[in-house]
Amino acid sequence: MRTDSTRVSDAALSEVRDFIGKQYGPDYLPEKAVHYRSKKGAQDAHEAIRPTEIGRTPDSLASFLNKDELRLYRLIWQRSVASQMTPAIFDQTTIDIQAGRFVFRATGSVQKFDGFLKVYQEGRDEKTEEDEEAERTLPGWKKARRLN
């Protein structure tokens, strides 16, 4: 059975929302369940792929699954939980640097609230936290600072 549906049963939504509230707290739980629209042409005849019981965390099943099964289950579990959490909040900064007739732009963002990122970050396996921090952090800056 193949599906690219985003539809999740009301029972599953209730279960994951209860889990988020208990495990991560009320700040991570939106007021209402998050519902996603299906893409045009999506095979929406079935429910989305999700864990049968959200309380079966990847860590609780690690001893029963081989390495590849665990990686797949962790991905499905994390995305299922993260899809029902509040969004992350970032402060974005943009600096325009005038150098003669050229303008250079530096942008960076600072995470203020992790939201769903507490559970799932795409591409996390490839980067360390230090790499991510270095990418989005701008050095201290003052207006009209002279560049060397």
C-alpha positions in Angstrom: 0.0 0.0 0.0 1.4 3.4 -1.0 0.1 6.7 0.2 1.2 10.3 0.2 -1.8 11.3 2.1 -1.5 13.9 4.9 -4.8 12.8 6.5 -4.6 11.4 10.0 -7.4 9.9 12.0 -9.0 11.9 14.8 -8.0 9.2 17.3 -4.3 9.5 16.2 -4.4 13.3 16.4 -5.8 13.1 19.9 -3.2 10.6 21.0 -0.3 12.6 19.6 -1.6 15.9 21.1 -1.9 14.2 24.5 1.7 12.9 24.2 3.1 16.3 23.2 1.3 18.1 26.1 2.6 15.6 28.6 6.1 15.1 27.2 7.0 18.6 26.0 4.5 20.9 27.8 1.7 23.3 26.7 4.1 25.7 24.8 4.7 23.0 22.2 1.0 22.2 21.7 -1.1 24.4 19.3 -4.6 25.3 20.4 -6.1 23.1 17.7 -4.9 20.1 15.9 -2.9 20.9 12.8 -4.6 19.7 9.5 -2.6 19.7 6.3 -4.1 19.9 2.8 -3.3 17.1 0.4 -1.5 18.0 -2.8 -3.4 17.8 -6.1 -3.1 14.2 -7.4 -2.1 12.8 -4.0 -3.1 9.2 -3.3 -5.4 10.2 -0.5 -7.4 7.0 -0.2 -5.6 5.9 2.9 -4.4 7.5 6.1 -0.8 8.9 6.3 2.0 6.6 7.4 2.4 7.0 11.1 3.2 5.0 14.3 0.3 2.8 15.5 0.9 4.1 19.0 2.8 7.3 19.5 3.9 6.2 23.0 6.1 3.6 21.3 9.1 5.9 21.0 12.1 5.0 18.9 14.2 4.5 22.0 11.7 2.2 23.6 11.8 -0.1 20.4 15.5 0.1 19.7 16.2 -3.3 21.1 13.6 -4.9 18.9 14.6 -3.3 15.6 17.7 -3.6 13.4 19.6 -0.4 12.5 17.7 0.3 9.3 14.3 -0.4 10.8 15.1 1.9 13.7 16.2 4.7 11.5 13.0 4.4 9.4 10.8 4.2 12.5 12.6 7.2 14.1 12.0 9.3 11.0 8.3 8.3 10.9 7.8 8.9 14.6 9.6 12.2 14.7 7.8 13.6 11.7 4.4 12.4 13.1 5.0 14.2 16.4 6.6 17.3 15.0 3.7 17.8 12.5 1.4 18.5 15.5 3.7 20.8 17.4 3.9 24.6 17.4 6.2 26.3 14.9 9.7 27.4 15.8 10.3 31.1 16.2 13.4 32.9 14.9 14.6 36.5 15.0 16.0 37.4 11.6 18.7 40.1 11.1 19.8 41.6 7.8 22.9 43.8 7.4 23.6 45.8 4.2 27.2 46.8 3.8 27.9 49.6 1.4 31.4 49.4 -0.2 31.8 51.9 -2.9 29.3 51.1 -5.6 28.7 47.6 -4.2 26.3 46.5 -1.5 26.9 43.3 0.4 24.2 41.6 2.4 24.7 39.4 5.4 21.7 37.7 7.0 21.3 35.6 10.1 18.7 34.3 12.4 18.6 33.4 16.1 16.2 30.8 17.4 14.0 32.1 20.1 11.7 29.1 20.5 12.5 25.6 19.2 8.9 24.4 18.7 8.7 21.3 16.4 12.5 21.5 16.0 12.8 20.0 19.5 11.7 16.7 17.9 12.7 16.9 14.2 15.2 18.8 12.1 15.6 17.8 8.5 19.2 17.1 7.5 20.3 17.0 11.2 22.4 13.8 10.5 24.7 15.8 8.2 25.4 18.8 10.4 26.6 19.3 14.0 24.9 21.9 16.2 28.1 23.9 16.0 27.9 24.0 12.2 24.3 25.2 12.3 25.1 27.8 15.0 28.0 29.2 12.9 25.9 29.4 9.8 23.2 31.6 11.3 25.1 33.7 13.8 26.2 37.2 12.8 29.1 38.8 14.7 28.5 41.8 16.9 27.7 44.9 14.8 27.2 48.6 15.2 25.8 51.0 12.6 28.4 53.0 10.7 31.2 50.6 11.8 34.3 50.9 9.7 35.4 47.8 7.9 39.0 46.9 7.5 
